[in-house]
Amino acid sequence: MFLHRLALTAALVGSLAAAPAAIAAASGAAAIDGVDVEQVAELAAGVALRFAVYGTPNAAVSLRIEGGWHALALREGEPGVYEGIYVIDGRDAIAASSRVTATLQRGGALAS
């Protein structure tokens, strides 16, 4: 339940993009349409957090979790769909209220 709030925060961060990804791709800009995280029972060392970011295709996408000690690079599986798994480490201080920031870069254009 508490990670659901993390997912909601991530989705809100993703929805702040200036333009839809399809329009952004046509104009050469970068955009994030949304961010999803799979709900987990608890936030503890060894737990895998599965993320998906939706946005402009053919870009480099990374994700940071407040309290996490490293960034996560996501891979594009389908055009505009970037996925990755962050495994919580004992050094992490990730909480249900932790903010998630996704960054998408395509050429010189950047969206977060």
C-alpha positions as a LaTeX table, in Angstrom:
\begin{tabular}{lrrr}
\hline
Residue & $x$ (\AA) & $y$ (\AA) & $z$ (\AA) \\
\hline
Met1 & 0.00 & 0.00 & 0.00 \\
Phe2 & 2.76 & 2.50 & 0.91 \\
Leu3 & 4.64 & 1.79 & $-2.34$ \\
His4 & 1.43 & 2.64 & $-4.16$ \\
Arg5 & 2.10 & 6.24 & $-3.02$ \\
Leu6 & 5.60 & 5.94 & $-4.51$ \\
Ala7 & 4.01 & 4.85 & $-7.79$ \\
Leu8 & 1.58 & 7.75 & $-7.65$ \\
Thr9 & 4.42 & 10.20 & $-7.01$ \\
Ala10 & 6.36 & 8.71 & $-9.92$ \\
Ala11 & 3.34 & 9.00 & $-12.19$ \\
Leu12 & 2.84 & 12.62 & $-11.19$ \\
Val13 & 6.48 & 13.41 & $-11.91$ \\
Gly14 & 6.12 & 11.82 & $-15.33$ \\
Ser15 & 2.91 & 13.69 & $-16.10$ \\
Leu16 & 4.61 & 17.07 & $-15.69$ \\
Ala17 & 6.20 & 16.82 & $-19.14$ \\
Ala18 & 5.58 & 19.84 & $-21.34$ \\
Ala19 & 4.27 & 17.95 & $-24.41$ \\
Pro20 & 3.14 & 14.43 & $-25.33$ \\
Ala21 & 5.98 & 12.21 & $-26.53$ \\
Ala22 & 4.62 & 11.87 & $-30.06$ \\
Ile23 & 4.56 & 15.64 & $-30.57$ \\
Ala24 & 7.94 & 15.98 & $-28.91$ \\
Ala25 & 9.49 & 13.33 & $-31.15$ \\
Ala26 & 8.21 & 15.08 & $-34.27$ \\
Ser27 & 9.59 & 18.43 & $-33.13$ \\
Gly28 & 12.94 & 17.03 & $-31.94$ \\
Ala29 & 12.04 & 17.75 & $-28.30$ \\
Ala30 & 12.02 & 15.23 & $-25.45$ \\
Ala31 & 9.02 & 14.34 & $-23.28$ \\
Ile32 & 7.98 & 11.89 & $-20.59$ \\
Asp33 & 4.37 & 10.71 & $-20.74$ \\
Gly34 & 4.38 & 8.62 & $-17.58$ \\
Val35 & 6.26 & 6.58 & $-15.02$ \\
Asp36 & 5.08 & 3.31 & $-13.48$ \\
Val37 & 6.45 & 1.18 & $-10.66$ \\
Glu38 & 5.28 & $-2.31$ & $-9.78$ \\
Gln39 & 3.80 & $-2.44$ & $-6.28$ \\
Val40 & 5.76 & $-4.45$ & $-3.70$ \\
Ala41 & 4.82 & $-5.71$ & $-0.23$ \\
Glu42 & 7.69 & $-3.93$ & 1.55 \\
Leu43 & 10.67 & $-1.68$ & 0.96 \\
Ala44 & 13.69 & $-3.61$ & 2.25 \\
Ala45 & 17.18 & $-4.63$ & 1.13 \\
Gly46 & 17.01 & $-7.13$ & $-1.73$ \\
Val47 & 13.55 & $-6.08$ & $-2.95$ \\
Ala48 & 13.38 & $-5.39$ & $-6.69$ \\
Leu49 & 11.51 & $-2.27$ & $-7.85$ \\
Arg50 & 10.45 & $-2.62$ & $-11.49$ \\
Phe51 & 10.07 & 0.69 & $-13.31$ \\
Ala52 & 8.71 & 1.66 & $-16.70$ \\
Val53 & 9.03 & 5.13 & $-18.23$ \\
Tyr54 & 7.00 & 6.14 & $-21.28$ \\
Gly55 & 8.23 & 8.93 & $-23.52$ \\
Thr56 & 10.05 & 10.03 & $-26.63$ \\
Pro57 & 11.54 & 7.05 & $-28.52$ \\
Asn58 & 15.26 & 6.57 & $-29.16$ \\
Ala59 & 16.42 & 8.38 & $-26.06$ \\
Ala60 & 18.60 & 7.76 & $-23.01$ \\
Val61 & 16.54 & 7.42 & $-19.83$ \\
Ser62 & 17.66 & 7.27 & $-16.21$ \\
Leu63 & 15.80 & 7.27 & $-12.94$ \\
Arg64 & 16.70 & 8.42 & $-9.41$ \\
Ile65 & 14.88 & 7.49 & $-6.22$ \\
Glu66 & 15.15 & 9.83 & $-3.26$ \\
Gly67 & 17.15 & 7.94 & $-0.64$ \\
Gly68 & 18.69 & 5.62 & $-3.23$ \\
Trp69 & 22.46 & 5.66 & $-3.50$ \\
His70 & 22.68 & 5.22 & $-7.28$ \\
Ala71 & 20.83 & 6.07 & $-10.47$ \\
Leu72 & 19.16 & 3.46 & $-12.65$ \\
Ala73 & 19.68 & 3.44 & $-16.43$ \\
Leu74 & 16.62 & 2.13 & $-18.24$ \\
Arg75 & 16.57 & 0.22 & $-21.54$ \\
Glu76 & 14.17 & 0.79 & $-24.40$ \\
Gly77 & 12.36 & $-2.49$ & $-25.10$ \\
Glu78 & 9.69 & $-1.09$ & $-27.40$ \\
Pro79 & 9.75 & 2.36 & $-29.03$ \\
Gly80 & 9.18 & 4.88 & $-26.25$ \\
Val81 & 8.96 & 2.27 & $-23.46$ \\
Tyr82 & 11.95 & 2.17 & $-21.10$ \\
Glu83 & 12.26 & $-0.44$ & $-18.36$ \\
Gly84 & 14.62 & $-1.22$ & $-15.53$ \\
Ile85 & 14.90 & $-2.87$ & $-12.13$ \\
Tyr86 & 16.30 & $-1.14$ & $-9.04$ \\
Val87 & 17.27 & $-3.62$ & $-6.32$ \\
Ile88 & 17.17 & $-1.95$ & $-2.91$ \\
Asp89 & 20.55 & $-2.07$ & $-1.22$ \\
Gly90 & 21.29 & $-2.03$ & 2.51 \\
Arg91 & 22.78 & 1.47 & 2.03 \\
Asp92 & 19.53 & 2.84 & 0.58 \\
Ala93 & 17.11 & 4.88 & 2.66 \\
Ile94 & 14.09 & 4.56 & 0.37 \\
Ala95 & 10.69 & 5.21 & 1.95 \\
Ala96 & 7.14 & 5.04 & 0.62 \\
Ser97 & 7.19 & 8.83 & 0.39 \\
Ser98 & 10.46 & 8.92 & $-1.63$ \\
Arg99 & 10.22 & 10.97 & $-4.80$ \\
Val100 & 11.17 & 9.40 & $-8.12$ \\
Thr101 & 12.70 & 11.50 & $-10.88$ \\
Ala102 & 13.00 & 10.16 & $-14.43$ \\
Thr103 & 15.23 & 11.96 & $-16.91$ \\
Leu104 & 14.95 & 11.45 & $-20.67$ \\
Gln105 & 17.58 & 12.84 & $-23.05$ \\
Arg106 & 17.40 & 12.76 & $-26.82$ \\
Gly107 & 20.05 & 14.71 & $-28.65$ \\
Gly108 & 20.26 & 18.07 & $-26.92$ \\
Ala109 & 16.67 & 17.89 & $-25.62$ \\
Leu110 & 16.00 & 16.96 & $-22.01$ \\
Ala111 & 12.83 & 16.15 & $-20.03$ \\
Ser112 & 12.39 & 15.13 & $-16.41$ \\
\hline
\end{tabular}
